[in-house]
């Protein structure tokens, strides 16, 4: 008896029982569902939720691999074991020693994220008697990429439980949530364990040496340094390539840009949201630059360094690029109308830079900006639809007249 036949027999065994959703999730992960449409449909497509999730995971995988190399590189750079990389193809960055450090520290984050999150998904599927949804396949990969490399695993587990339950399941599961689950998890971590999510000791891996002491490595992010009025010590190429401290997957603007183009090409990501968010960030950055140039704020002011930072450099640092490409474009929590997407994306970019400048305690605003606009996305769509209806009614009245 082949494996496929055994699985079919098990499916019949669990059919109608509480464990049916859990078994079906495993079965359809290995094989395509054998159900076919029996009645007429409006649209026929080879696309489905699982395939969409897999495409996004494919777009996240390069960020994961780069993050592993960068985690090791930042550690070895801080300890003086390697020299600074001079180009994107520098062997000082792309070497096995760097990768091994990152692999050993990041893979456990991925395992905990998927294990805990899927257990919660299975429990809710069994309790509510519905099929296990594939939405967490992407969330499970996003979460390890938006946290520091040395985040304790138990903290991540608690945050995942909170994010999946409060951020998604209480609203009805995948497709019903109003907040991005991955950002809900990161928000929980930041407000519950702030010292593990900010500061100058969390962004670079601290390895235990043979002597038994832990290296206290200073690796403040660019935004953290600017918020403390420190000068910018990284070149534009370092920021663009990603040779800087930060969350695991957010540092390389180059790779995020390429994967953003891939998501646009596959029609998974919205180019309207991405482009309008960039425009919003540039506009806010230009306003702050003008304030600094015109002398409306003193150089000793704590806001000056971030205000005076060249407006376009905001796109290269922090989690802005990663958040815009992978989370602002979430089709569930983002605006659904085309005009609404322009408004939604612009406000995310605009508010992100505003939070960066005016909140030195938390100089990374894209997470809060996206969560805020997640809440207002339905309102934006409501007024866009109402405006369209009103325009059509006026057109109809004009014709009748």
QUIFEN-V289993 format. One record per residue. N is the residue number from 0. NEAR is the number of other C-alpha atoms within 12 Angstrom. D_CENTER is the distance of its C-alpha to the mean C-alpha in Angstrom with 1 decimal. Layout:
n/near/d_center
N/NEAR/D_CENTER
N/NEAR/D_CENTER
This chain:
n/near/d_center
0/8/43.8
1/8/40.5
2/12/37.1
3/15/36.3
4/13/39.5
5/13/38.7
6/21/35.3
7/22/37.1
8/16/39.7
9/21/37.1
10/24/35.4
11/17/38.8
12/16/39.4
13/18/36.3
14/18/36.6
15/18/37.0
16/19/36.1
17/21/33.4
18/27/31.8
19/28/31.7
20/28/28.0
21/34/27.0
22/29/29.3
23/35/28.3
24/29/24.6
25/24/25.8
26/27/28.4
27/26/26.3
28/20/23.7
29/14/26.7
30/17/28.6
31/17/28.1
32/17/29.5
33/10/33.1
34/8/33.2
35/11/34.1
36/12/34.5
37/6/38.1
38/8/38.3
39/8/37.6
40/9/34.1
41/7/33.0
42/9/30.4
43/11/30.5
44/10/27.5
45/11/26.5
46/15/22.8
47/17/21.6
48/25/18.5
49/25/18.6
50/22/18.9
51/24/16.1
52/32/13.8
53/26/15.4
54/27/14.9
55/40/11.1
56/29/11.5
57/25/14.0
58/34/11.7
59/41/9.3
60/25/12.6
61/29/13.7
62/41/10.8
63/39/11.9
64/32/15.5
65/38/15.3
66/49/13.6
67/47/16.7
68/43/19.1
69/50/17.7
70/52/17.9
71/42/21.5
72/41/22.3
73/46/21.4
74/42/23.5
75/33/26.4
76/29/26.3
77/28/26.7
78/23/29.5
79/13/31.2
80/16/31.1
81/22/29.8
82/18/30.3
83/26/27.8
84/26/26.4
85/20/28.0
86/20/26.2
87/24/23.3
88/12/25.7
89/18/27.2
90/19/28.4
91/27/27.7
92/36/24.0
93/28/24.2
94/23/26.5
95/21/26.6
96/25/27.0
97/30/23.6
98/29/22.0
99/23/23.9
100/30/22.7
101/40/19.0
102/29/19.7
103/24/21.7
104/36/19.1
105/40/15.8
106/29/17.2
107/25/18.4
108/37/14.9
109/37/13.9
110/23/17.3
111/29/17.1
112/41/13.8
113/31/15.3
114/24/18.7
115/32/18.3
116/43/16.0
117/33/18.3
118/24/21.3
119/31/20.4
120/39/19.7
121/34/23.1
122/26/24.9
123/29/24.0
124/29/24.9
125/24/28.2
126/19/28.9
127/20/28.2
128/21/29.7
129/25/27.1
130/28/25.4
131/36/22.3
132/37/19.3
133/33/17.0
134/39/13.8
135/41/12.8
136/34/13.0
137/37/9.5
138/42/8.3
139/42/10.5
140/41/9.0
141/44/5.3
142/49/7.2
143/44/9.4
144/48/7.2
145/48/6.2
146/49/9.9
147/47/13.2
148/47/15.2
149/38/18.0
150/39/16.6
151/26/19.3
152/27/18.7
153/18/20.5
154/28/18.3
155/42/15.2
156/33/17.5
157/26/18.5
158/37/15.0
159/44/14.1
160/36/17.4
161/29/16.9
162/37/13.6
163/43/15.0
164/32/18.3
165/26/17.8
166/36/14.6
167/35/15.8
168/33/19.2
169/21/21.2
170/18/20.4
171/20/21.6
172/32/18.8
173/35/16.6
174/24/17.3
175/20/18.7
176/30/16.0
177/33/15.6
178/42/12.5
179/47/8.9
180/47/9.6
181/46/6.6
182/46/6.9
183/37/10.5
184/40/10.6
185/44/9.4
186/35/11.8
187/31/14.4
188/33/14.2
189/28/14.6
190/18/17.5
191/19/19.1
192/23/19.0
193/20/18.7
194/20/20.6
195/27/18.3
196/36/15.2
197/38/17.2
198/30/20.4
199/25/21.8
200/28/22.2
201/34/18.7
202/42/17.1
203/44/19.8
204/43/21.0
205/32/24.4
206/26/26.6
207/14/29.8
208/11/32.7
209/8/36.0
210/8/37.7
211/9/35.4
212/10/33.9
213/14/30.3
214/21/29.4
215/19/28.3
216/24/26.1
217/23/25.1
218/34/21.8
219/33/20.6
220/40/17.7
221/42/18.9
222/47/17.8
223/38/19.4
224/32/22.5
225/35/22.8
226/33/22.6
227/27/25.5
228/25/27.4
229/21/27.1
230/19/27.6
231/26/25.0
232/20/25.9
233/27/23.7
234/21/24.6
235/25/22.8
236/22/22.7
237/29/21.2
238/34/18.3
239/28/18.0
240/33/18.3
241/45/16.2
242/47/19.1
243/46/17.9
244/48/16.8
245/45/13.3
246/48/10.4
247/49/10.8
248/46/8.6
249/53/8.3
250/48/12.0
251/43/13.3
252/38/13.3
253/29/15.8
254/31/13.9
255/37/10.8
256/34/13.7
257/21/15.5
258/30/12.8
259/38/12.2
260/23/16.0
261/25/16.0
262/30/13.8
263/24/16.2
264/16/19.1
265/21/18.4
266/18/18.0
267/33/14.7
268/32/12.8
269/35/14.8
270/29/16.3
271/32/17.7
272/43/14.5
273/40/13.3
274/32/16.9
275/30/17.6
276/42/14.7
277/40/16.0
278/31/19.5
279/36/18.7
280/40/17.4
281/32/20.5
282/28/22.8
283/35/21.8
284/33/22.1
285/26/25.5
286/26/26.7
287/34/26.0
288/29/27.7
289/20/30.7
290/23/31.0
291/26/31.1
292/19/33.5
293/14/35.8
294/16/36.2
295/17/35.2
296/20/33.5
297/16/35.1
298/18/33.7
299/15/34.1
300/21/31.7
301/25/28.5
302/34/26.5
303/31/28.4
304/35/26.3
305/45/23.1
306/43/25.2
307/36/27.1
308/36/24.2
309/27/24.5
310/31/22.5
311/29/20.9
312/32/19.7
313/45/17.1
314/44/15.1
315/38/15.4
316/48/14.5
317/43/11.9
318/47/8.2
319/49/9.5
320/47/9.3
321/44/5.9
322/47/4.8
323/48/7.9
324/46/7.8
325/51/5.1
326/47/4.8
327/51/8.1
328/40/9.8
329/44/9.4
330/32/13.3
331/27/14.0
332/37/12.9
333/43/13.5
334/38/17.1
335/29/19.2
336/27/22.0
337/22/22.0
338/23/23.3
339/31/21.0
340/37/18.0
341/32/19.6
342/33/20.1
343/46/16.7
344/46/15.0
345/33/17.7
346/41/17.5
347/49/13.8
348/45/14.7
349/37/18.0
350/35/17.0
351/44/14.2
352/49/17.1
353/34/19.5
354/34/17.7
355/41/17.4
356/40/21.1
357/24/22.6
358/24/20.9
359/28/21.9
360/25/21.0
361/32/17.3
362/39/16.9
363/44/13.2
364/37/13.0
365/46/9.8
366/42/8.5
367/38/12.1
368/39/12.6
369/48/10.1
370/36/11.5
371/31/14.9
372/39/14.8
373/37/13.7
374/24/17.0
375/27/18.9
376/39/17.8
377/26/20.7
378/24/23.1
379/28/22.2
380/27/22.9
381/18/26.0
382/19/27.6
383/24/26.8
384/20/28.5
385/16/31.3
386/17/31.9
387/18/32.2
388/14/34.6
389/14/36.6
390/14/36.9
391/14/38.2
392/14/40.6
393/14/42.0
394/13/42.4
395/12/44.3
396/11/46.5
397/10/47.3
398/9/48.4
399/8/50.5
400/7/52.1
